[in-house]
């Protein structure tokens, strides 16, 4: 298997998947999968972005995350027979490779590195989810914001994190005003700068050290 960012399928494997499933185009805002859908299948972002989130009974939307090219969703339906937990919507025009469960099995038999990637990717997501749950109980919002930005910087492989403050607020589960205040503290402290559509980390090591100094748990 190619080495690299384990959040994203390698380009060569991504191209191979097109030969096993259907590559469908969705327009901005179009629903790709709905919460509760239990049709087994793996979805892979081929081009563009996919928003993952849920609508409350009051109609308010809560963003969980934004998936980029090479990221997958729908694994629970294939591996555990569980229904989808979130709505998946096109964030702008997007192309998604849709693999049924039999198509995934055929592809993973032909390319064992796909299974290796899926295991690594799911382990990373579980690790991140457990960290987030602990952070919500233990850390202040500015520290949680800094950790999220570091995580996104690693994922995007850039100190310039492409994210809107409204999306940041949704992912953190706080109001836009609260997210704005947290970002302001990080800017005032000199750890990040702001530009249109992104938040820029000055020095990852320094910000990680600051996060550690505000945590009451042993770092890993």
WOSUL-V652572 format. One record per helix or strand of 2 or more residues. SS is the DSSP state (2 for helix, 1 for strand). FROM is the first residue (numbers start at 1). TO is the last residue. Records with the same first field share a line. If there is no record, write none. Layout:
SS->FROM-TO  FROM-TO
This chain:
2->11-17  75-79  101-110  112-138  141-156  165-172  176-188  204-213
1->22-26  31-33  41-47  50-55  61-67  72-73  87-90  94-100  160-162  192-195  198-201
